[in-house]
Amino acid sequence: MPQRLKQEVRERIVAAAAAIFADQGYAIAKLSDVAERAETSTSNIYKYFANKEALFDEIVTPALAGQLLKLLRTRIRELGQLDSWTSADAAGSDHARALLSFWVEHRHVTLVLLRGAEGTRFTHFRDLIAREMERLAADYISRTRGEQALSPELAFVLHKLFVRTVDMLADILTEYDKPAAIQQAFAHFWRYQLAGLQALLTLQSAPQPGPPISSTTSRAPD
């Protein structure tokens, strides 16, 4: 007689795997760790899932990855239609609130996509997110200020800024698991980031670097 599988056990395995993949990353996560967290045996996991990859595919789906990317694009594009970007936080923007709600509801999935997908079909998703933010910012500058405004130096700063933005998103979701704490942390981050982005992207002329600085090391006065 075929063994009867229990939905409650399956759900425990999926929840445990999501947490382990988010904490450790897919590449180094072990099914034995999943089993321990789910309070079952490794052999029992194989009754529900063929292997670690099948378990991962149950948790991190193309639909969720696509939804996250769509929400992020919509949120960034909204900024170009606002006079004051500092109001575009979760309290003042439906798009920001929708993105934040996704991060809260799918915290483990988001963490895997941002820093734990090595060895899966989503390996490059983290870089894709950073590049997409960079591309949308560059498009906004070119559209509003002309292509000449996107200097090599500004392009470099934007690239590094958005790479580190991805790090900050993941750091917040790693540090906090309660919705209220996540919301408060992003409120602080967005207050800082949105003001800086608006100043950087909407500046009508390049900032003046000041007088030339000699590459010769200055000697302190005697």
C-alpha positions in Angstrom: 0.0 0.0 0.0 1.4 3.4 -1.0 2.4 5.5 2.0 0.1 8.4 2.8 1.8 11.8 2.7 0.7 14.4 5.2 0.1 18.0 4.1 1.2 19.3 7.5 4.6 17.6 7.2 5.0 18.9 3.7 4.3 22.4 4.8 6.8 22.1 7.7 9.4 21.0 5.2 8.7 23.9 2.8 8.8 26.4 5.6 12.0 25.0 7.1 13.7 25.0 3.7 12.7 28.5 2.9 14.3 29.7 6.2 17.5 27.6 5.6 17.9 28.8 2.0 17.4 32.4 3.1 19.9 32.0 6.0 22.6 30.0 4.3 22.0 30.3 0.5 21.0 27.4 -1.7 24.5 26.3 -2.6 25.6 25.4 0.9 22.3 24.5 2.4 21.9 20.8 3.4 18.7 18.8 3.5 19.9 17.5 6.9 19.6 21.1 8.2 16.1 21.4 6.6 15.1 18.1 8.3 16.3 19.2 11.7 14.4 22.5 11.5 11.3 20.7 10.2 11.6 18.1 13.0 11.6 15.2 10.6 14.2 13.0 8.9 16.2 13.6 5.7 14.8 10.4 4.3 11.3 11.6 5.0 12.0 14.7 2.9 12.7 12.5 -0.1 9.1 11.1 0.2 7.9 14.6 -0.7 10.6 16.1 -2.9 13.0 14.3 -5.3 16.0 16.4 -4.3 17.1 19.8 -3.0 16.5 21.4 -6.3 12.9 20.3 -6.4 12.4 21.7 -2.9 13.9 25.0 -4.0 11.7 25.2 -7.0 8.7 24.8 -4.8 9.7 27.9 -2.8 11.3 30.3 -5.3 9.3 30.4 -8.4 9.6 32.4 -11.7 6.3 34.0 -10.9 7.5 35.4 -7.6 10.8 36.6 -9.1 8.8 38.2 -12.0 6.4 39.9 -9.5 9.3 41.3 -7.5 11.0 42.7 -10.6 7.7 44.3 -11.8 7.0 45.9 -8.5 10.5 47.4 -8.4 10.2 48.8 -11.9 6.9 50.3 -11.2 8.1 51.9 -8.0 11.2 53.4 -9.6 9.3 54.8 -12.6 6.8 56.5 -10.2 9.6 58.7 -8.9 9.9 60.5 -12.3 6.3 61.7 -12.0 6.6 63.2 -8.5 7.7 66.7 -7.5 9.0 65.6 -4.1 10.5 62.1 -3.9 10.8 62.1 -0.2 7.0 61.6 0.0 7.3 58.4 -2.0 7.7 56.1 1.0 5.3 53.4 2.2 3.2 56.1 3.9 2.8 58.2 0.7 3.1 55.8 -2.2 0.9 52.9 -3.1 3.7 51.5 -5.2 6.2 51.7 -2.4 3.7 50.1 -0.1 3.0 47.2 -2.5 6.8 46.6 -2.8 7.2 46.7 0.9 4.3 44.3 1.4 5.9 41.8 -1.0 9.2 42.0 0.9 7.3 41.3 4.2 5.1 38.5 2.9 7.9 36.8 0.9 10.8 37.7 3.1 12.6 34.4 2.7 12.1 34.3 -1.1 13.4 37.9 -1.4 16.5 37.1 0.6 17.2 34.0 -1.5 16.9 36.1 -4.7 19.0 38.9 -3.4 21.9 36.9 -1.9 21.2 33.2 -1.8 20.5 32.0 -5.3 24.0 30.9 -6.3 23.7 27.5 -8.1 20.1 28.0 -9.2 18.4 29.4 -12.3 18.2 32.7 -10.3 21.9 33.1 -9.8 22.0 36.4 -11.7 18.8 37.8 -10.2 20.7 40.0 -7.7 22.8 41.6 -10.5 19.7 42.0 -12.6 17.9 44.0 -9.8 20.9 46.3 -9.4 21.3 46.7 -13.2 17.6 47.4 -13.6 17.7 50.2 -11.0 20.8 51.6 -12.6 19.2 51.5 -16.1 16.0 53.2 -15.0 18.0 55.9 -13.3 20.2 56.4 -16.3 17.1 56.6 -18.6 15.5 59.2 -16.3 18.7 61.4 -16.4 18.9 61.1 -20.2 15.2 61.9 -20.7 15.1 64.9 -18.3 18.6 66.3 -18.6 20.0 64.9 -21.9 22.4 62.1 -22.5 25.4 64.3 -22.0 24.4 64.6 -18.3 25.3 61.0 -17.7 29.0 61.4 -17.3 31.3 58.4 -16.7 31.7 59.5 -13.1 28.0 59.8 -12.5 27.4 56.4 -14.1 30.0 54.9 -11.8 28.4 56.4 -8.7 25.0 55.1 -9.8 26.3 51.6 -10.3 27.9 51.4 -6.9 24.9 53.1 -5.3 22.4 50.5 -6.5 24.7 47.5 -5.8 24.8 48.7 -2.2 21.1 49.4 -2.2 20.6 45.6 -2.9 22.9 44.9 0.0 20.8 47.2 2.3 17.5 45.6 1.2 18.9 42.2 2.1 20.5 43.4 5.3 17.2 44.8 6.6 15.3 41.6 5.8 18.0 39.5 7.4 18.1 41.6 10.6 14.3 41.9 11.1 11.5 39.4 10.7 8.6 41.3 12.2 6.5 43.4 9.8 6.5 46.5 12.0 10.3 46.4 12.4 10.9 45.9 8.7 8.5 48.8 7.9 10.3 51.1 10.3 13.8 50.2 9.0 12.7 50.9 5.4 11.1 54.2 6.5 14.5 55.3 7.8 16.3 54.0 4.7 13.9 55.6 2.2 14.1 58.9 4.0 17.8 58.9 3.5 17.9 57.4 0.0 15.0 59.3 -1.7 16.3 62.7 -0.7 19.8 61.8 -2.0 18.5 60.2 -5.2 16.4 63.3 -6.0 19.3 65.6 -5.5 21.6 63.4 -7.6 19.3 62.6 -10.5 17.4 65.9 -10.9 20.4 68.2 -10.6 20.3 70.5 -13.6 24.1 70.9 -13.9 27.0 68.8 -12.8 28.3 69.7 -9.3 31.5 71.7 -9.3 34.4 69.6 -8.0 36.3 72.7 -6.8 39.9 73.7 -7.5 42.3 71.0 -8.8 43.9 68.8 -6.2 47.5 67.9 -6.6 48.3 64.2 -6.6 51.5 65.0 -4.7 51.0 64.1 -1.0 50.7 67.3 1.0 53.2 67.7 3.8 51.9 68.9 7.1 53.2 72.2 8.2 56.1 72.2 10.7 
